[in-house]
Amino acid sequence: MSLADVQLTLAPNAVVARITGEVDMSNAEEMGATVIGATPTDAQGVVLDLSDLDYLDSAGIYVIFGMRASLQARGQSLVLVIPSGSPVHDVLRLAGAERPGEMADSVADALRGFDGRSPGGA
């Protein structure tokens, strides 16, 4: 397994951040800062695609919660893409990361949730 790779795509209403590899204490803060820093203030939020993430430790979970708080302070939303078969699904579920309206099974589903949404809405 390799350290995390972040691929950013600008969608009409949100930034899509696809994270692959491993997120741990050695790279979690950098990953979060990269995503937040690449998110324009006029975007409705971020779709964090964790579908192909192989490993996530507590530092990564902490950063995801911090990203959510940072985006909410800017009036934006964070939607996590975590299919049930994803290696990190159970870790995030047990950490309480699953919130109604803030989880999706696919990037397409997550982006549909931003259609017509006002910034910061869930």
N, CA, C and O atoms as CSV, one atom per row, in Angstrom:
chain,resi,resn,atom,element,x,y,z
A,1,MET,N,N,0.839,-1.179,0.000
A,1,MET,CA,C,0.000,0.000,0.000
A,1,MET,C,C,0.884,1.242,0.000
A,1,MET,O,O,2.020,1.214,0.473
A,2,SER,N,N,0.344,2.327,-0.537
A,2,SER,CA,C,1.116,3.561,-0.608
A,2,SER,C,C,0.420,4.657,0.183
A,2,SER,O,O,-0.757,4.558,0.527
A,3,LEU,N,N,1.189,5.709,0.459
A,3,LEU,CA,C,0.591,6.850,1.136
A,3,LEU,C,C,-0.490,7.451,0.263
A,3,LEU,O,O,-0.565,7.163,-0.932
A,4,ALA,N,N,-1.306,8.266,0.843
A,4,ALA,CA,C,-2.480,8.802,0.162
A,4,ALA,C,C,-2.121,9.628,-1.066
A,4,ALA,O,O,-1.124,10.350,-1.093
A,5,ASP,N,N,-2.954,9.500,-2.060
A,5,ASP,CA,C,-2.900,10.320,-3.256
A,5,ASP,C,C,-4.219,11.076,-3.309
A,5,ASP,O,O,-5.284,10.482,-3.140
A,6,VAL,N,N,-4.155,12.371,-3.541
A,6,VAL,CA,C,-5.347,13.210,-3.602
A,6,VAL,C,C,-5.511,13.692,-5.028
A,6,VAL,O,O,-4.622,14.338,-5.583
A,7,GLN,N,N,-6.661,13.373,-5.623
A,7,GLN,CA,C,-6.992,13.847,-6.967
A,7,GLN,C,C,-8.203,14.759,-6.834
A,7,GLN,O,O,-9.255,14.346,-6.346
A,8,LEU,N,N,-8.042,16.004,-7.274
A,8,LEU,CA,C,-9.096,16.998,-7.139
A,8,LEU,C,C,-9.732,17.296,-8.485
A,8,LEU,O,O,-9.044,17.444,-9.494
A,9,THR,N,N,-11.072,17.384,-8.484
A,9,THR,CA,C,-11.834,17.720,-9.674
A,9,THR,C,C,-12.868,18.770,-9.282
A,9,THR,O,O,-13.541,18.635,-8.260
A,10,LEU,N,N,-12.991,19.804,-10.089
A,10,LEU,CA,C,-14.030,20.800,-9.837
A,10,LEU,C,C,-15.290,20.398,-10.573
A,10,LEU,O,O,-15.292,20.278,-11.799
A,11,ALA,N,N,-16.355,20.192,-9.830
A,11,ALA,CA,C,-17.675,19.921,-10.401
A,11,ALA,C,C,-18.444,21.250,-10.361
A,11,ALA,O,O,-17.982,22.206,-9.738
A,12,PRO,N,N,-19.599,21.319,-11.013
A,12,PRO,CA,C,-20.338,22.596,-11.041
A,12,PRO,C,C,-20.633,23.183,-9.656
A,12,PRO,O,O,-20.548,24.399,-9.482
A,13,ASN,N,N,-20.972,22.359,-8.681
A,13,ASN,CA,C,-21.372,22.882,-7.377
A,13,ASN,C,C,-20.452,22.487,-6.229
A,13,ASN,O,O,-20.665,22.902,-5.090
A,14,ALA,N,N,-19.426,21.686,-6.523
A,14,ALA,CA,C,-18.594,21.157,-5.441
A,14,ALA,C,C,-17.222,20.756,-5.962
A,14,ALA,O,O,-16.991,20.658,-7.167
A,15,VAL,N,N,-16.332,20.531,-5.027
A,15,VAL,CA,C,-15.027,19.952,-5.333
A,15,VAL,C,C,-15.119,18.466,-5.023
A,15,VAL,O,O,-15.617,18.078,-3.965
A,16,VAL,N,N,-14.645,17.639,-5.935
A,16,VAL,CA,C,-14.572,16.202,-5.695
A,16,VAL,C,C,-13.117,15.870,-5.389
A,16,VAL,O,O,-12.233,16.109,-6.212
A,17,ALA,N,N,-12.875,15.322,-4.209
A,17,ALA,CA,C,-11.536,14.927,-3.792
A,17,ALA,C,C,-11.516,13.408,-3.664
A,17,ALA,O,O,-12.136,12.844,-2.762
A,18,ARG,N,N,-10.802,12.754,-4.570
A,18,ARG,CA,C,-10.687,11.287,-4.547
A,18,ARG,C,C,-9.393,10.933,-3.826
A,18,ARG,O,O,-8.304,11.320,-4.249
A,19,ILE,N,N,-9.532,10.189,-2.730
A,19,ILE,CA,C,-8.386,9.821,-1.910
A,19,ILE,C,C,-8.133,8.326,-2.085
A,19,ILE,O,O,-9.034,7.510,-1.889
A,20,THR,N,N,-6.909,7.974,-2.454
A,20,THR,CA,C,-6.524,6.573,-2.594
A,20,THR,C,C,-5.285,6.314,-1.760
A,20,THR,O,O,-4.592,7.252,-1.369
A,21,GLY,N,N,-5.001,5.054,-1.485
A,21,GLY,CA,C,-3.824,4.683,-0.698
A,21,GLY,C,C,-4.148,4.607,0.775
A,21,GLY,O,O,-5.174,4.058,1.175
A,22,GLU,N,N,-3.249,5.173,1.588
A,22,GLU,CA,C,-3.386,5.136,3.041
A,22,GLU,C,C,-3.364,6.541,3.617
A,22,GLU,O,O,-2.562,7.379,3.205
A,23,VAL,N,N,-4.250,6.792,4.573
A,23,VAL,CA,C,-4.220,8.044,5.322
A,23,VAL,C,C,-3.919,7.682,6.770
A,23,VAL,O,O,-4.676,6.959,7.419
A,24,ASP,N,N,-2.791,8.203,7.261
A,24,ASP,CA,C,-2.411,7.954,8.645
A,24,ASP,C,C,-1.794,9.228,9.218
A,24,ASP,O,O,-1.844,10.285,8.589
A,25,MET,N,N,-1.217,9.124,10.401
A,25,MET,CA,C,-0.708,10.317,11.068
A,25,MET,C,C,0.415,11.002,10.283
A,25,MET,O,O,0.700,12.174,10.527
A,26,SER,N,N,1.047,10.304,9.361
A,26,SER,CA,C,2.142,10.908,8.606
A,26,SER,C,C,1.664,11.837,7.498
A,26,SER,O,O,2.431,12.674,7.022
A,27,ASN,N,N,0.404,11.700,7.080
A,27,ASN,CA,C,-0.063,12.500,5.940
A,27,ASN,C,C,-1.479,13.044,6.078
A,27,ASN,O,O,-1.960,13.725,5.171
A,28,ALA,N,N,-2.154,12.766,7.176
A,28,ALA,CA,C,-3.558,13.152,7.323
A,28,ALA,C,C,-3.735,14.668,7.274
A,28,ALA,O,O,-4.607,15.162,6.559
A,29,GLU,N,N,-2.927,15.407,8.017
A,29,GLU,CA,C,-3.060,16.863,8.048
A,29,GLU,C,C,-2.835,17.468,6.666
A,29,GLU,O,O,-3.566,18.369,6.254
A,30,GLU,N,N,-1.830,16.977,5.954
A,30,GLU,CA,C,-1.541,17.483,4.607
A,30,GLU,C,C,-2.704,17.201,3.660
A,30,GLU,O,O,-3.075,18.056,2.856
A,31,MET,N,N,-3.277,16.007,3.755
A,31,MET,CA,C,-4.421,15.654,2.920
A,31,MET,C,C,-5.579,16.609,3.174
A,31,MET,O,O,-6.168,17.131,2.227
A,32,GLY,N,N,-5.910,16.843,4.430
A,32,GLY,CA,C,-7.007,17.746,4.764
A,32,GLY,C,C,-6.749,19.162,4.304
A,32,GLY,O,O,-7.642,19.811,3.760
A,33,ALA,N,N,-5.529,19.656,4.516
A,33,ALA,CA,C,-5.182,21.013,4.106
A,33,ALA,C,C,-5.236,21.158,2.592
A,33,ALA,O,O,-5.647,22.202,2.086
A,34,THR,N,N,-4.827,20.129,1.866
A,34,THR,CA,C,-4.874,20.169,0.407
A,34,THR,C,C,-6.312,20.308,-0.084
A,34,THR,O,O,-6.599,21.122,-0.961
A,35,VAL,N,N,-7.203,19.517,0.482
A,35,VAL,CA,C,-8.605,19.554,0.049
A,35,VAL,C,C,-9.254,20.880,0.418
A,35,VAL,O,O,-9.903,21.503,-0.422
A,36,ILE,N,N,-9.090,21.318,1.652
A,36,ILE,CA,C,-9.701,22.580,2.082
A,36,ILE,C,C,-9.125,23.742,1.282
A,36,ILE,O,O,-9.861,24.636,0.864
A,37,GLY,N,N,-7.826,23.732,1.072
A,37,GLY,CA,C,-7.183,24.807,0.334
A,37,GLY,C,C,-7.613,24.892,-1.120
A,37,GLY,O,O,-7.568,25.967,-1.718
A,38,ALA,N,N,-8.028,23.777,-1.693
A,38,ALA,CA,C,-8.452,23.742,-3.102
A,38,ALA,C,C,-9.941,24.006,-3.274
A,38,ALA,O,O,-10.438,24.012,-4.400
A,39,THR,N,N,-10.653,24.223,-2.187
A,39,THR,CA,C,-12.099,24.419,-2.260
A,39,THR,C,C,-12.428,25.904,-2.326
A,39,THR,O,O,-12.220,26.632,-1.356
A,40,PRO,N,N,-12.947,26.359,-3.481
A,40,PRO,CA,C,-13.317,27.773,-3.590
A,40,PRO,C,C,-14.443,28.118,-2.614
A,40,PRO,O,O,-15.278,27.274,-2.287
A,41,THR,N,N,-14.450,29.358,-2.161
A,41,THR,CA,C,-15.472,29.761,-1.190
A,41,THR,C,C,-16.867,29.797,-1.800
A,41,THR,O,O,-17.856,29.775,-1.067
A,42,ASP,N,N,-16.968,29.853,-3.133
A,42,ASP,CA,C,-18.294,29.856,-3.745
A,42,ASP,C,C,-18.819,28.451,-4.047
A,42,ASP,O,O,-19.943,28.303,-4.527
A,43,ALA,N,N,-18.018,27.420,-3.770
A,43,ALA,CA,C,-18.496,26.035,-3.934
A,43,ALA,C,C,-19.470,25.715,-2.796
A,43,ALA,O,O,-19.356,26.262,-1.699
A,44,GLN,N,N,-20.410,24.839,-3.065
A,44,GLN,CA,C,-21.348,24.436,-2.021
A,44,GLN,C,C,-20.704,23.473,-1.033
A,44,GLN,O,O,-21.192,23.306,0.085
A,45,GLY,N,N,-19.612,22.842,-1.443
A,45,GLY,CA,C,-18.934,21.942,-0.527
A,45,GLY,C,C,-17.990,21.005,-1.219
A,45,GLY,O,O,-17.554,21.239,-2.346
A,46,VAL,N,N,-17.678,19.917,-0.506
A,46,VAL,CA,C,-16.699,18.933,-0.947
A,46,VAL,C,C,-17.321,17.547,-0.919
A,46,VAL,O,O,-18.008,17.171,0.031
A,47,VAL,N,N,-17.064,16.801,-1.982
A,47,VAL,CA,C,-17.367,15.372,-2.011
A,47,VAL,C,C,-16.039,14.671,-1.768
A,47,VAL,O,O,-15.141,14.745,-2.607
A,48,LEU,N,N,-15.901,14.001,-0.647
A,48,LEU,CA,C,-14.681,13.293,-0.300
A,48,LEU,C,C,-14.888,11.822,-0.640
A,48,LEU,O,O,-15.562,11.088,0.082
A,49,ASP,N,N,-14.289,11.409,-1.762
A,49,ASP,CA,C,-14.466,10.048,-2.269
A,49,ASP,C,C,-13.436,9.127,-1.634
A,49,ASP,O,O,-12.254,9.175,-1.976
A,50,LEU,N,N,-13.884,8.297,-0.716
A,50,LEU,CA,C,-13.026,7.358,0.002
A,50,LEU,C,C,-13.223,5.928,-0.488
A,50,LEU,O,O,-12.822,4.981,0.188
A,51,SER,N,N,-13.836,5.767,-1.652
A,51,SER,CA,C,-14.170,4.444,-2.184
A,51,SER,C,C,-12.963,3.535,-2.315
A,51,SER,O,O,-13.059,2.334,-2.062
A,52,ASP,N,N,-11.819,4.099,-2.711
A,52,ASP,CA,C,-10.630,3.292,-2.956
A,52,ASP,C,C,-9.538,3.522,-1.922
A,52,ASP,O,O,-8.370,3.220,-2.168
A,53,LEU,N,N,-9.914,4.054,-0.775
A,53,LEU,CA,C,-8.943,4.239,0.302
A,53,LEU,C,C,-8.699,2.890,0.964
A,53,LEU,O,O,-9.645,2.199,1.341
A,54,ASP,N,N,-7.424,2.515,1.107
A,54,ASP,CA,C,-7.076,1.207,1.669
A,54,ASP,C,C,-6.986,1.207,3.189
A,54,ASP,O,O,-7.254,0.190,3.829
A,55,TYR,N,N,-6.610,2.346,3.768
A,55,TYR,CA,C,-6.362,2.382,5.207
A,55,TYR,C,C,-6.627,3.787,5.728
A,55,TYR,O,O,-6.290,4.777,5.078
A,56,LEU,N,N,-7.233,3.863,6.900
A,56,LEU,CA,C,-7.520,5.136,7.564
A,56,LEU,C,C,-7.360,4.931,9.052
A,56,LEU,O,O,-8.048,4.098,9.643
A,57,ASP,N,N,-6.449,5.687,9.673
A,57,ASP,CA,C,-6.294,5.547,11.119
A,57,ASP,C,C,-7.000,6.695,11.845
A,57,ASP,O,O,-7.685,7.507,11.223
A,58,SER,N,N,-6.825,6.750,13.151
A,58,SER,CA,C,-7.539,7.754,13.946
A,58,SER,C,C,-7.142,9.175,13.567
A,58,SER,O,O,-7.967,10.083,13.670
A,59,ALA,N,N,-5.910,9.393,13.134
A,59,ALA,CA,C,-5.498,10.734,12.701
A,59,ALA,C,C,-6.301,11.152,11.470
A,59,ALA,O,O,-6.712,12.306,11.356
A,60,GLY,N,N,-6.521,10.223,10.564
A,60,GLY,CA,C,-7.322,10.511,9.381
A,60,GLY,C,C,-8.770,10.815,9.730
A,60,GLY,O,O,-9.375,11.720,9.155
A,61,ILE,N,N,-9.319,10.068,10.660
A,61,ILE,CA,C,-10.691,10.307,11.102
A,61,ILE,C,C,-10.794,11.700,11.729
A,61,ILE,O,O,-11.740,12.441,11.461
A,62,TYR,N,N,-9.820,12.044,12.559
A,62,TYR,CA,C,-9.784,13.352,13.201
A,62,TYR,C,C,-9.764,14.462,12.152
A,62,TYR,O,O,-10.475,15.458,12.283
A,63,VAL,N,N,-8.953,14.289,11.116
A,63,VAL,CA,C,-8.860,15.301,10.059
A,63,VAL,C,C,-10.184,15.413,9.301
A,63,VAL,O,O,-10.601,16.520,8.959
A,64,ILE,N,N,-10.846,14.294,9.035
A,64,ILE,CA,C,-12.142,14.347,8.342
A,64,ILE,C,C,-13.160,15.132,9.166
A,64,ILE,O,O,-13.903,15.945,8.618
A,65,PHE,N,N,-13.200,14.895,10.476
A,65,PHE,CA,C,-14.104,15.665,11.329
A,65,PHE,C,C,-13.715,17.144,11.332
A,65,PHE,O,O,-14.587,18.012,11.356
A,66,GLY,N,N,-12.416,17.436,11.309
A,66,GLY,CA,C,-11.948,18.816,11.243
A,66,GLY,C,C,-12.304,19.478,9.925
A,66,GLY,O,O,-12.648,20.659,9.891
A,67,MET,N,N,-12.221,18.715,8.831
A,67,MET,CA,C,-12.612,19.235,7.517
A,67,MET,C,C,-14.088,19.594,7.532
A,67,MET,O,O,-14.482,20.646,7.029
A,68,ARG,N,N,-14.899,18.726,8.104
A,68,ARG,CA,C,-16.342,18.990,8.184
A,68,ARG,C,C,-16.593,20.290,8.935
A,68,ARG,O,O,-17.392,21.116,8.495
A,69,ALA,N,N,-15.916,20.476,10.066
A,69,ALA,CA,C,-16.105,21.681,10.873
A,69,ALA,C,C,-15.626,22.928,10.120
A,69,ALA,O,O,-16.291,23.963,10.154
A,70,SER,N,N,-14.490,22.835,9.449
A,70,SER,CA,C,-13.962,23.977,8.681
A,70,SER,C,C,-14.912,24.379,7.567
A,70,SER,O,O,-15.180,25.562,7.358
A,71,LEU,N,N,-15.417,23.383,6.856
A,71,LEU,CA,C,-16.344,23.676,5.761
A,71,LEU,C,C,-17.645,24.267,6.289
A,71,LEU,O,O,-18.171,25.215,5.706
A,72,GLN,N,N,-18.169,23.724,7.381
A,72,GLN,CA,C,-19.400,24.251,7.952
A,72,GLN,C,C,-19.219,25.703,8.393
A,72,GLN,O,O,-20.138,26.510,8.259
A,73,ALA,N,N,-18.040,26.038,8.918
A,73,ALA,CA,C,-17.775,27.415,9.326
A,73,ALA,C,C,-17.775,28.354,8.125
A,73,ALA,O,O,-18.034,29.549,8.270
A,74,ARG,N,N,-17.488,27.823,6.946
A,74,ARG,CA,C,-17.501,28.608,5.708
A,74,ARG,C,C,-18.859,28.534,5.007
A,74,ARG,O,O,-19.025,29.092,3.923
A,75,GLY,N,N,-19.827,27.851,5.617
A,75,GLY,CA,C,-21.150,27.719,5.012
A,75,GLY,C,C,-21.198,26.655,3.933
A,75,GLY,O,O,-22.038,26.713,3.035
A,76,GLN,N,N,-20.304,25.689,4.015
A,76,GLN,CA,C,-20.223,24.623,3.021
A,76,GLN,C,C,-20.461,23.270,3.681
A,76,GLN,O,O,-20.492,23.158,4.906
A,77,SER,N,N,-20.629,22.250,2.850
A,77,SER,CA,C,-20.916,20.909,3.338
A,77,SER,C,C,-19.838,19.922,2.928
A,77,SER,O,O,-19.106,20.150,1.965
A,78,LEU,N,N,-19.748,18.833,3.661
A,78,LEU,CA,C,-18.864,17.723,3.327
A,78,LEU,C,C,-19.719,16.479,3.175
A,78,LEU,O,O,-20.470,16.115,4.079
A,79,VAL,N,N,-19.600,15.828,2.021
A,79,VAL,CA,C,-20.299,14.564,1.796
A,79,VAL,C,C,-19.244,13.493,1.583
A,79,VAL,O,O,-18.369,13.639,0.730
A,80,LEU,N,N,-19.323,12.419,2.353
A,80,LEU,CA,C,-18.383,11.314,2.248
A,80,LEU,C,C,-18.944,10.243,1.325
A,80,LEU,O,O,-20.096,9.835,1.472
A,81,VAL,N,N,-18.137,9.789,0.377
A,81,VAL,CA,C,-18.517,8.663,-0.470
A,81,VAL,C,C,-17.813,7.437,0.097
A,81,VAL,O,O,-16.597,7.278,-0.012
A,82,ILE,N,N,-18.631,6.574,0.711
A,82,ILE,CA,C,-18.103,5.377,1.360
A,82,ILE,C,C,-19.030,4.202,1.057
A,82,ILE,O,O,-19.944,3.931,1.835
A,83,PRO,N,N,-18.818,3.503,-0.051
A,83,PRO,CA,C,-19.657,2.339,-0.331
A,83,PRO,C,C,-19.512,1.296,0.779
A,83,PRO,O,O,-18.468,1.222,1.426
A,84,SER,N,N,-20.531,0.509,0.996
A,84,SER,CA,C,-20.501,-0.473,2.083
A,84,SER,C,C,-19.368,-1.471,1.941
A,84,SER,O,O,-18.942,-2.044,2.944
A,85,GLY,N,N,-18.863,-1.704,0.738
A,85,GLY,CA,C,-17.754,-2.634,0.540
A,85,GLY,C,C,-16.384,-2.001,0.683
A,85,GLY,O,O,-15.368,-2.683,0.548
A,86,SER,N,N,-16.343,-0.714,0.954
A,86,SER,CA,C,-15.073,-0.004,1.086
A,86,SER,C,C,-14.323,-0.483,2.322
A,86,SER,O,O,-14.936,-0.747,3.356
A,87,PRO,N,N,-12.990,-0.599,2.221
A,87,PRO,CA,C,-12.211,-1.055,3.383
A,87,PRO,C,C,-12.348,-0.159,4.613
A,87,PRO,O,O,-12.141,-0.627,5.733
A,88,VAL,N,N,-12.690,1.110,4.434
A,88,VAL,CA,C,-12.773,2.024,5.583
A,88,VAL,C,C,-14.209,2.287,6.032
A,88,VAL,O,O,-14.433,3.100,6.929
A,89,HIS,N,N,-15.172,1.617,5.429
A,89,HIS,CA,C,-16.586,1.854,5.764
A,89,HIS,C,C,-16.863,1.625,7.247
A,89,HIS,O,O,-17.421,2.496,7.915
A,90,ASP,N,N,-16.481,0.475,7.761
A,90,ASP,CA,C,-16.789,0.163,9.152
A,90,ASP,C,C,-16.057,1.071,10.126
A,90,ASP,O,O,-16.606,1.436,11.165
A,91,VAL,N,N,-14.821,1.440,9.799
A,91,VAL,CA,C,-14.050,2.332,10.660
A,91,VAL,C,C,-14.777,3.665,10.812
A,91,VAL,O,O,-14.920,4.176,11.923
A,92,LEU,N,N,-15.230,4.221,9.705
A,92,LEU,CA,C,-15.930,5.504,9.753
A,92,LEU,C,C,-17.303,5.383,10.398
A,92,LEU,O,O,-17.735,6.287,11.114
A,93,ARG,N,N,-17.985,4.280,10.152
A,93,ARG,CA,C,-19.287,4.075,10.782
A,93,ARG,C,C,-19.132,4.015,12.302
A,93,ARG,O,O,-19.907,4.637,13.029
A,94,LEU,N,N,-18.137,3.270,12.782
A,94,LEU,CA,C,-17.922,3.155,14.222
A,94,LEU,C,C,-17.463,4.465,14.845
A,94,LEU,O,O,-17.694,4.705,16.030
A,95,ALA,N,N,-16.817,5.311,14.056
A,95,ALA,CA,C,-16.364,6.612,14.554
A,95,ALA,C,C,-17.489,7.648,14.543
A,95,ALA,O,O,-17.307,8.767,15.024
A,96,GLY,N,N,-18.647,7.279,13.998
A,96,GLY,CA,C,-19.784,8.192,13.983
A,96,GLY,C,C,-19.777,9.159,12.820
A,96,GLY,O,O,-20.432,10.200,12.874
A,97,ALA,N,N,-19.043,8.830,11.763
A,97,ALA,CA,C,-18.950,9.737,10.613
A,97,ALA,C,C,-20.184,9.693,9.725
A,97,ALA,O,O,-20.374,10.575,8.888
A,98,GLU,N,N,-21.013,8.693,9.893
A,98,GLU,CA,C,-22.217,8.584,9.062
A,98,GLU,C,C,-23.290,9.511,9.609
A,98,GLU,O,O,-23.762,9.352,10.735
A,99,ARG,N,N,-23.660,10.478,8.792
A,99,ARG,CA,C,-24.745,11.392,9.152
A,99,ARG,C,C,-25.709,11.452,7.980
A,99,ARG,O,O,-25.276,11.439,6.828
A,100,PRO,N,N,-26.990,11.516,8.245
A,100,PRO,CA,C,-27.948,11.628,7.147
A,100,PRO,C,C,-27.630,12.832,6.263
A,100,PRO,O,O,-27.389,13.930,6.764
A,101,GLY,N,N,-27.632,12.623,4.960
A,101,GLY,CA,C,-27.351,13.688,4.010
A,101,GLY,C,C,-25.879,13.977,3.814
A,101,GLY,O,O,-25.515,14.794,2.968
A,102,GLU,N,N,-25.025,13.319,4.586
A,102,GLU,CA,C,-23.590,13.556,4.481
A,102,GLU,C,C,-22.832,12.308,4.068
A,102,GLU,O,O,-21.611,12.244,4.213
A,103,MET,N,N,-23.542,11.321,3.557
A,103,MET,CA,C,-22.929,10.082,3.072
A,103,MET,C,C,-23.596,9.709,1.763
A,103,MET,O,O,-24.780,9.968,1.547
A,104,ALA,N,N,-22.805,9.094,0.893
A,104,ALA,CA,C,-23.343,8.627,-0.380
A,104,ALA,C,C,-22.592,7.377,-0.793
A,104,ALA,O,O,-21.464,7.139,-0.361
A,105,ASP,N,N,-23.239,6.574,-1.644
A,105,ASP,CA,C,-22.609,5.350,-2.141
A,105,ASP,C,C,-21.737,5.600,-3.359
A,105,ASP,O,O,-20.884,4.776,-3.690
A,106,SER,N,N,-21.943,6.737,-4.035
A,106,SER,CA,C,-21.165,7.043,-5.232
A,106,SER,C,C,-20.977,8.547,-5.352
A,106,SER,O,O,-21.708,9.329,-4.744
A,107,VAL,N,N,-19.987,8.940,-6.146
A,107,VAL,CA,C,-19.756,10.368,-6.391
A,107,VAL,C,C,-20.966,10.977,-7.082
A,107,VAL,O,O,-21.370,12.093,-6.756
A,108,ALA,N,N,-21.554,10.249,-8.039
A,108,ALA,CA,C,-22.727,10.767,-8.749
A,108,ALA,C,C,-23.866,11.054,-7.780
A,108,ALA,O,O,-24.520,12.092,-7.882
A,109,ASP,N,N,-24.110,10.137,-6.835
A,109,ASP,CA,C,-25.159,10.360,-5.832
A,109,ASP,C,C,-24.839,11.582,-4.970
A,109,ASP,O,O,-25.723,12.380,-4.658
A,110,ALA,N,N,-23.571,11.719,-4.589
A,110,ALA,CA,C,-23.174,12.846,-3.755
A,110,ALA,C,C,-23.362,14.167,-4.492
A,110,ALA,O,O,-23.859,15.136,-3.918
A,111,LEU,N,N,-22.969,14.206,-5.754
A,111,LEU,CA,C,-23.118,15.442,-6.528
A,111,LEU,C,C,-24.577,15.792,-6.760
A,111,LEU,O,O,-24.929,16.972,-6.790
A,112,ARG,N,N,-25.438,14.784,-6.926
A,112,ARG,CA,C,-26.871,15.055,-7.067
A,112,ARG,C,C,-27.400,15.742,-5.818
A,112,ARG,O,O,-28.320,16.557,-5.900
A,113,GLY,N,N,-26.833,15.423,-4.677
A,113,GLY,CA,C,-27.259,16.043,-3.429
A,113,GLY,C,C,-26.929,17.519,-3.353
A,113,GLY,O,O,-27.544,18.262,-2.589
A,114,PHE,N,N,-25.944,17.949,-4.155
A,114,PHE,CA,C,-25.600,19.380,-4.180
A,114,PHE,C,C,-26.470,20.171,-5.142
A,114,PHE,O,O,-26.524,21.398,-5.047
A,115,ASP,N,N,-27.142,19.516,-6.052
A,115,ASP,CA,C,-28.001,20.223,-7.006
A,115,ASP,C,C,-29.104,20.953,-6.257
A,115,ASP,O,O,-29.897,20.335,-5.548
A,116,GLY,N,N,-29.150,22.251,-6.415
A,116,GLY,CA,C,-30.210,23.031,-5.791
A,116,GLY,C,C,-30.013,23.287,-4.311
A,116,GLY,O,O,-30.839,23.953,-3.686
A,117,ARG,N,N,-28.941,22.775,-3.739
A,117,ARG,CA,C,-28.695,22.960,-2.308
A,117,ARG,C,C,-28.081,24.338,-2.098
A,117,ARG,O,O,-27.214,24.757,-2.864
A,118,SER,N,N,-28.515,25.024,-1.092
A,118,SER,CA,C,-27.872,26.292,-0.762
A,118,SER,C,C,-26.584,25.987,-0.018
A,118,SER,O,O,-26.517,24.968,0.669
A,119,PRO,N,N,-25.563,26.819,-0.122
A,119,PRO,CA,C,-24.311,26.559,0.581
A,119,PRO,C,C,-24.543,26.344,2.069
A,119,PRO,O,O,-25.287,27.081,2.718
A,120,GLY,N,N,-23.877,25.300,2.599
A,120,GLY,CA,C,-23.989,24.988,4.020
A,120,GLY,C,C,-25.177,24.108,4.347
A,120,GLY,O,O,-25.282,23.632,5.477
A,121,GLY,N,N,-26.075,23.873,3.407
A,121,GLY,CA,C,-27.236,23.037,3.677
A,121,GLY,C,C,-26.873,21.572,3.647
A,121,GLY,O,O,-25.862,21.191,3.056
A,122,ALA,N,N,-27.689,20.745,4.281
A,122,ALA,CA,C,-27.404,19.314,4.307
A,122,ALA,C,C,-28.336,18.553,3.418
A,122,ALA,O,O,-28.235,17.330,3.321
